[in-house]
Amino acid sequence: EGDGYINNAFYDRDENTGDSSLISASFLWKFSDLFTAQYTFDTESSDETTPVLLNITTPTELLCTISTTEVFPNCRRGIANPELDSLSATAQNYSNDNEFDGDYHTLKVQFDFLGHQVTSITGLRSTDESMAIDLDASNANFYHVNREQDYKQLSQEFTAQGEYSDALSYSFGAYLLNTDYEILQQEFHILQQLGDAGFSDGHAAGEIQELASSQDSSLY
């Protein structure tokens, strides 16, 4: 557990907090000298806030006020006067919650088959992650982002090994790895703000820009 060290004046709460946990358990069965099985389970989770940004503009500016004739004319290059006159305070008005959950299963089986030592290892992994970021670091509805990512993985390995003689041993097997992930990013307010500033076509208030990607892959 970690306490935040930056104060959010808008929400009156601490930012950059963290609460993480990890649990691991393993079970071993030995049915005989010729057959053993081991199952391992791991799970982890975290609930924290993403690192906040400090807005170094003055309270009358909106992210270094955008102008169509001179881009960002009012940007302040120093950090002497942040928005709240403090390097340990922010005024952002959007959730910065970051959550991560992961479950991992591993099963290892070893047995003797017609004189061959056979090993089977099966793995399952699944993670879910969500992240919210207030990129303008102010109490203005300018640019907020939500990111979600789901990841799944299956792996399977078979190996057989033994000895023909004292001078010759062998090993052969097969392996499969399959992965799948999906990513979705939602961007709030930025389309309307850019349109109002003349940098793009106008967009309706509340319109959300979404960026999505996904991928499946298999390795043999």
C-alpha positions as CSV (number, residue, x, y, z in Angstrom):
1,E,0.0,0.0,0.0
2,G,1.2,3.5,-0.8
3,D,-0.1,6.9,0.2
4,G,-0.3,9.7,-2.4
5,Y,2.1,12.6,-2.2
6,I,0.2,15.1,-4.5
7,N,-3.0,16.7,-3.4
8,N,-5.9,17.1,-5.9
9,A,-7.6,20.4,-5.0
10,F,-10.6,19.6,-7.2
11,Y,-11.4,16.3,-5.5
12,D,-9.7,17.0,-2.2
13,R,-7.8,13.7,-2.3
14,D,-4.3,12.4,-2.5
15,E,-3.0,11.3,-5.9
16,N,-0.4,8.7,-6.8
17,T,-1.7,6.2,-4.4
18,G,-1.2,2.4,-4.7
19,D,-2.7,-0.8,-3.4
20,S,-1.3,-4.0,-4.8
21,S,-1.5,-7.7,-3.8
22,L,-0.1,-11.0,-5.0
23,I,-1.2,-14.5,-4.0
24,S,0.6,-17.7,-5.1
25,A,-0.2,-21.3,-4.2
26,S,1.4,-24.5,-5.5
27,F,0.2,-28.1,-5.0
28,L,2.3,-31.2,-5.7
29,W,0.9,-34.7,-6.1
30,K,3.3,-37.7,-6.3
31,F,1.2,-40.8,-7.1
32,S,4.2,-43.0,-7.5
33,D,7.8,-42.9,-8.6
34,L,6.5,-42.9,-12.2
35,F,3.9,-40.1,-12.0
36,T,3.9,-36.6,-10.5
37,A,1.8,-33.6,-11.1
38,Q,2.2,-30.0,-9.9
39,Y,-0.3,-27.2,-10.2
40,T,0.6,-23.6,-9.5
41,F,-1.8,-20.7,-9.3
42,D,-0.8,-17.0,-9.1
43,T,-3.1,-14.0,-9.0
44,E,-2.2,-10.4,-8.7
45,S,-4.2,-7.1,-8.5
46,S,-3.5,-3.5,-8.1
47,D,-5.8,-0.5,-7.6
48,E,-4.0,2.8,-7.8
49,T,-4.0,6.2,-9.5
50,T,-1.8,6.9,-12.5
51,P,0.9,9.5,-11.9
52,V,-0.7,13.0,-12.1
53,L,0.6,15.9,-14.2
54,L,1.1,19.4,-12.9
55,N,-0.4,22.2,-14.9
56,I,2.2,25.0,-15.2
57,T,0.0,27.5,-16.9
58,T,-1.7,30.4,-15.0
59,P,-5.4,30.0,-13.9
60,T,-6.6,32.2,-16.7
61,E,-5.0,30.1,-19.4
62,L,-6.4,26.9,-20.9
63,L,-3.4,24.7,-21.6
64,C,-1.4,27.6,-23.1
65,T,-4.4,29.2,-24.9
66,I,-4.7,27.9,-28.4
67,S,-4.6,30.6,-31.2
68,T,-5.1,30.0,-34.9
69,T,-2.7,32.9,-35.7
70,E,0.1,31.9,-33.3
71,V,0.2,28.4,-31.9
72,F,0.4,28.3,-28.1
73,P,1.5,32.0,-27.6
74,N,1.0,32.0,-23.9
75,C,3.0,29.0,-22.9
76,R,5.1,29.4,-19.8
77,R,8.4,27.8,-20.1
78,G,9.3,27.7,-16.4
79,I,7.8,25.9,-13.4
80,A,7.9,28.8,-11.0
81,N,4.1,29.4,-11.0
82,P,2.0,26.2,-11.5
83,E,-1.7,26.6,-11.7
84,L,-2.1,26.3,-7.9
85,D,1.2,27.9,-7.0
86,S,2.4,24.6,-5.7
87,L,4.5,21.7,-7.1
88,S,2.6,19.3,-4.9
89,A,-1.0,20.2,-5.9
90,T,-3.1,19.6,-9.0
91,A,-6.6,20.7,-10.0
92,Q,-7.4,17.9,-12.5
93,N,-11.1,17.0,-12.6
94,Y,-11.0,13.5,-14.1
95,S,-10.5,10.1,-12.7
96,N,-7.0,8.8,-12.6
97,D,-7.9,5.3,-11.5
98,N,-5.7,2.5,-12.7
99,E,-6.7,-1.2,-12.2
100,F,-4.9,-4.4,-13.1
101,D,-5.9,-8.0,-12.5
102,G,-4.0,-11.1,-13.6
103,D,-4.7,-14.8,-13.1
104,Y,-2.0,-17.4,-14.0
105,H,-2.4,-21.2,-14.0
106,T,0.4,-23.7,-14.6
107,L,0.1,-27.5,-14.6
108,K,3.2,-29.7,-14.9
109,V,2.9,-33.5,-15.3
110,Q,5.7,-36.0,-15.5
111,F,5.3,-39.7,-16.1
112,D,7.1,-42.7,-17.6
113,F,5.8,-44.1,-20.9
114,L,7.4,-47.2,-22.3
115,G,10.7,-46.1,-20.9
116,H,10.4,-42.5,-22.0
117,Q,10.3,-39.7,-19.5
118,V,7.4,-37.5,-20.6
119,T,6.8,-34.0,-19.4
120,S,3.7,-31.9,-20.1
121,I,3.6,-28.2,-19.1
122,T,0.3,-26.3,-19.6
123,G,0.0,-22.6,-19.0
124,L,-2.9,-20.2,-18.9
125,R,-2.5,-16.4,-18.4
126,S,-5.2,-13.8,-18.4
127,T,-4.8,-10.1,-17.6
128,D,-7.2,-7.1,-17.6
129,E,-6.1,-3.6,-17.3
130,S,-7.8,-0.2,-17.3
131,M,-6.3,3.2,-17.0
132,A,-7.8,6.7,-16.8
133,I,-5.6,9.8,-17.4
134,D,-6.4,13.5,-17.3
135,L,-3.8,14.8,-19.7
136,D,-4.7,18.5,-19.3
137,A,-4.0,18.4,-15.6
138,S,-6.6,21.1,-15.0
139,N,-10.2,21.4,-14.0
140,A,-11.1,22.1,-17.7
141,N,-12.8,19.5,-19.9
142,F,-10.0,19.5,-22.4
143,Y,-8.4,16.1,-22.9
144,H,-9.2,12.9,-20.9
145,V,-8.2,9.4,-21.9
146,N,-9.5,5.9,-21.0
147,R,-7.4,2.9,-21.9
148,E,-8.5,-0.8,-21.6
149,Q,-6.5,-3.8,-22.4
150,D,-7.3,-7.5,-22.2
151,Y,-4.6,-10.2,-22.8
152,K,-5.0,-14.0,-22.9
153,Q,-2.3,-16.6,-23.4
154,L,-2.2,-20.4,-23.7
155,S,1.0,-22.4,-23.9
156,Q,1.4,-26.2,-24.1
157,E,4.6,-28.1,-24.2
158,F,5.3,-31.9,-24.5
159,T,8.8,-33.3,-24.1
160,A,10.0,-36.9,-24.2
161,Q,13.5,-37.9,-23.3
162,G,15.6,-40.9,-22.4
163,E,18.8,-42.8,-23.1
164,Y,19.7,-45.3,-25.8
165,S,22.9,-46.0,-24.0
166,D,25.4,-44.5,-21.6
167,A,26.8,-42.5,-24.5
168,L,23.6,-41.5,-26.3
169,S,20.6,-39.7,-24.9
170,Y,17.7,-38.0,-26.8
171,S,15.0,-35.4,-26.4
172,F,12.1,-34.5,-28.6
173,G,8.8,-32.7,-28.3
174,A,6.3,-30.1,-29.4
175,Y,5.3,-26.6,-28.3
176,L,2.3,-24.3,-28.8
177,L,1.9,-20.6,-27.8
178,N,-1.3,-18.8,-28.6
179,T,-1.8,-15.2,-27.5
180,D,-4.7,-12.8,-27.9
181,Y,-5.1,-9.1,-26.9
182,E,-7.5,-6.2,-27.4
183,I,-6.8,-2.6,-26.7
184,L,-9.4,0.2,-26.6
185,Q,-8.6,3.9,-26.1
186,Q,-11.3,6.5,-25.7
187,E,-10.4,10.2,-25.9
188,F,-12.9,12.7,-24.5
189,H,-13.4,16.4,-25.3
190,I,-10.3,16.8,-27.6
191,L,-12.3,16.7,-30.8
192,Q,-14.6,19.5,-29.8
193,Q,-11.7,21.6,-28.5
194,L,-9.6,21.2,-31.7
195,G,-12.7,22.0,-33.7
196,D,-13.5,25.2,-31.7
197,A,-9.8,26.3,-32.1
198,G,-10.1,25.9,-35.9
199,F,-7.6,23.0,-36.2
200,S,-10.3,20.5,-37.5
201,D,-13.9,20.3,-38.4
202,G,-16.3,21.1,-35.6
203,H,-17.6,18.2,-33.5
204,A,-20.6,17.9,-31.2
205,A,-20.1,18.3,-27.5
206,G,-19.5,15.0,-25.8
207,E,-18.2,13.3,-29.0
208,I,-15.6,10.6,-28.2
209,Q,-12.7,9.5,-30.4
210,E,-12.0,5.8,-30.1
211,L,-8.8,3.9,-31.1
212,A,-9.0,0.2,-31.1
213,S,-6.6,-2.6,-32.0
214,S,-6.5,-6.4,-31.5
215,Q,-4.1,-9.3,-32.4
216,D,-4.1,-13.1,-32.4
217,S,-0.9,-15.0,-32.8
218,S,0.2,-18.6,-32.7
219,L,3.6,-20.1,-32.4
220,Y,4.4,-23.8,-33.0
